[in-house]
Amino acid sequence: MHKYMRSIGFSKITDRKELQKLITDVILEGTDRSYTSSGEDGLLAEFCRDFAEDSSGASIGIAVCGEFDSEDKFTYDYYFPYLRGVHLSSEEDVSVERHAAQESYAGVCDDVRIGVSLIFYLQNMIPYVRAKNSDVLPVRGTTLTLSALSTEGMIMMPINKSEKDLIRNKQVSTNRSQLLNAARRGDENAIESLTLEDMDTYTTISRRIQKEDLFSLVDTYFMPYGVECDQYSILGEIVECSLIRNKLSQEEIFLMTISCNDVVFDLCINREDIYGEPAVGRRFKGNIWMQGYINFPD
């Protein structure tokens, strides 16, 4: 069973027979169905079924992907749990690569706010394949909606910041983004400024960490986790929080909007897997599987 099925409220499914029944129900009763040509006589298909949503429109569910042959017979290839977010996470261009083992895709977004090339599991595979078959790639003007599933996490209290601190932090973040953009264009002065800034930060933290707790110094972070390229360890501020219930399993799920390195995305986690009580203003620390939905222009 997929590791992150418990994130959307299916922690009690333990055998393949139960799982196969659930997958069949998704195919027969899917709330969203997408199709596109796979070349020759094949037809790629994706069936999605939502099992819960909140008032903002974010929803959790399961997607089943496969192919229809020339005799209109559907062959199931794979499935994955998803969280469809509602927040615009990035306006940077996205590149997409196919996974080697199956007709699924990974997206790569170079957003300077994160500091690393963000790799995510592509949720809307069919529109991308359709654009690829129509020979209109690369599509410019796309935006990205990120979301994440987690199987373990904890809630941490926020760092006490005054209004003056918030204004200064915002200005520092804006200046750093401008320097990073300039450095990407080859500006040597910007590269030198960033290097000196990183050295100053390292020196300050090395001095303060001897007497202060790490998480009172680090407000937020975003870094790769494990060996799979679309999994990350994060610490971010909770901007919105709600408790939803899986309609089928009746398990409760925390759905949170997280701001991490100034990137905003939705995250869900089973209530049984989180330590602490989520609330707006507090921080979430945990490991996530990052997904993304590319918003193609009309």
N, C-alpha and C positions, 0 to 999 in steps of 0.2 A: 504494500500500500504506500502511496505517496506520503512522504514524511510530513508535508504541510497540510494534509487533510484535517488534522486535528485543529489547525489554526482557524478553520471556518466552521468548526463544530461537529466534526466526524471522528472524534477520538475513540468511539466505542466500536467502530467497524474493525473487526479483527481477522476475518477470513475472506478468502477470495470469492466465495459464493455471494456473500452480502455485498461485496464491492461490485461484482458483475451485475447484480440486480440494480444497484444504484446507477451504474453507467448506462444500463438499458433504459432506465426511467428518464435519464437526461436526454438520451437520443429520441425517445418517443414523445416526451413532454417538454422539449426545449423551448425556452422563452425567446431565444434568439438563434436564428439559423443563417449561416453564410455559406456561399458556394462560389467556386471559381474553377476554371479549367486547369488541369494539371498537365496538359499536353496530350497529344494523340486522342484516345477515347476516354481518358479518365476525368474525373471531376472531384476536386478537393472539397471537403465539407467540414464544417465546424458547428457543433451543437452546444449551446450554452443554456444553463438553467440557473436562475438566481434562487437562493434559499433564504436570504434575508437582506434587508436594506434599511437605511436610516432616513431621517427627514431631509438630509442634504442631497440624497440621490445616490450615495455610495452603496454598492451592493457586493455581496459575497456569493460565490457559486462554483460550479464545476463546468469545465469545457471539455468536450470529447471531440477529437479530430480523427479523420480517416478519409477514405476515398470510395467513390462509387465507380464501378467498372462499366463496361459497355452494356451489360445486362441489367443495369440499375441495381446491382447488389452492393450494399455498403460493407466495407471492411474497416473495422476499428483499429487504429494504430496506437493511440495514446490518449491520456487524459491529464488534466492538471487543475488544481483548485486555483481560484482567482479572487482578487479584490479589485473591483472597478472603482477607482478613485474619481474625485470630482474637481481636484485642484490642479491648476496649471503649474507644473513643476519647472519647466525649462522651455526656452524658445531657441535654444541652440540646435544646429543641424544634427541629425541622427544618421548613423550608418548602420546597416543591418547585414548580418552574416547567418547563413544556414548552419544548423547543427549537423554533424556528420552522420549521426545514427538515424535520424528521422526528419520528417518535414516540419521542423520547428525552427525558430529563429531567435538569435540574440541581437539586441541593439546596443550600440555604443554611442554615448553622448559625452562630448568634451566640454563640460560646464566648468568654468574657471572657479566658481564658488566652492566646488567640492574639493578640488585639488588633485583628483585622480580621474582617469577615464572611467566614467560610470558605465558598467555593463549590466544589462537587465534582460529578463526573459520577456520576449515580445508577446503580448496578449492578442492583438488583432492581426494574426498571421494572414488571413484571407485578403484584406484590403492591400497589404503589401505585395502578396503574390500576384494579385490582379494588376497592380501598377507595374510590377516587373514584367508580366506577360504582355502588357500594353506598350512596353518599351518607353515609359515616361520617367524612368528613374535617371538621376536623382530628382526627387520632388522637393522644391524649395518652399519655404514658408510654413513648414510643419511645426507643430508644438508637441510637447511631451507631457503626459500625465503619468506620474509615477505612483506606485503603491507597493506595499510590502506585507509579507506574512511572517509571523514569528512564532516559534515554539517555546521560547524561554525569554524572560525579561524581568526587570525590576523597576520600581518607581523610586526616584530620588528627589529630594527636596531641591528647590531652585537656589541659585546664588543670589544673595541679597544685592540688588542694584538700584541705585537712585535714578531719577529722571536724567540727571546730568550724565551718568554712566551709560545709559541707553543711547543718548544722543551721540556721545563720543564713540561708542562701539559701532554705531551705524555709519558714522563718518569714516572710521578706520576700515570697515568692511568695504565701503564704496571706493576708497582710495586704493585698497589692495586689489580689488577687481579691475580697476583702471590700469594698475601696474601690470597685472597678469595679462591683460589683453595686449598691452604694449609689448610685453616680453614675448608673447606668441608671435608678434609681427617682427621680432628681431631687434627691438630697441635695447641697446647695450646698457644705457643708463637705467632703464627699468629693471633689467636683470640684476645689475649691481645693487640697486636699492632693495630688491626683494631678498637678495643674499644677505645683505647687512641686517635687514629686518629680522630674518630667520635666526641669524647669529645672536642678535639682541634678545629675541624671545627665548632662545635656548639658555642663554646666560641667566636671564631673569627667573625662569622656571627652575633651573638647577639650584639657584640660591634659595628660592622661597619654599621648594618642596621639602627641604630639611626640617621646616617648622610647621608647614601647612599640609592639609590633606590634598591629594591629587585632584579630586573632583570639586574642590573649592577654587582650584586654579583653572581647570579645563571646563568650560561652560558647555561645549558641544564638540563632537568629533564624528568622523565618517571614514572608516578604513576597511579594506578587504579583510575577509575572515575565511579561514579554511582553504581548501584547494579548489573549490568551485568558484568560478569567476563572477557569478551574479549573487554571491552571498557576502554580507557585510556586517561589521560590528558598529553600532551607532550609539550615540548619546545625543538626544535632542529634546527640545522643549515641547510640551503638549499644548497645542493651540486650541483644539476642540476635543471633546471626549463624549462618547455615548455607549450605552450597553444595549446590544441587540441580541435577538434570540434566533437560532437556526429553526426554521419552521418545521423541518423534518425530524431532526434529532432532539430539539428542545434544549440544546446546550447554549450557554450564554457566551457571547463574544464581546470583548472590548474593541470598539472601533475608535481610533484616535487619529487626529491630524497632527503630524509632527513637523516641527521646523528644525532642520539640522543643517548647519553651515549655510543658512539662509535659503535652503531648498525645502520647499513644503511638499509633503506627500501624505497619503493616508496609510494607516497601518492597522492590522487586526491581529488579535491574539486571543486564544481561549482563556476564559476567566480562570481556569484551573492552572494555567501555565505562567501566571504573572504574580510576582511577589510585591505586595504593596497595593495601595488604592490609587488608581489614576485620577488626576484632577487637572484642570486648566492651570498652567503656570508651573506645574511640577515637571520633572524630566523623566524620560523613558530611556533605559539602558538595556540593550539586548542585541541578539543576533537576528538578522533578517534575511529573507529571500526577496530580492528586488524584482518587481515586474514593471512593465511599462506599456502604455497605450499611445501609439502615435496618432495624433490628430491631423489627418490629411486635409488640406484646404479644399473647399467645395469647387 
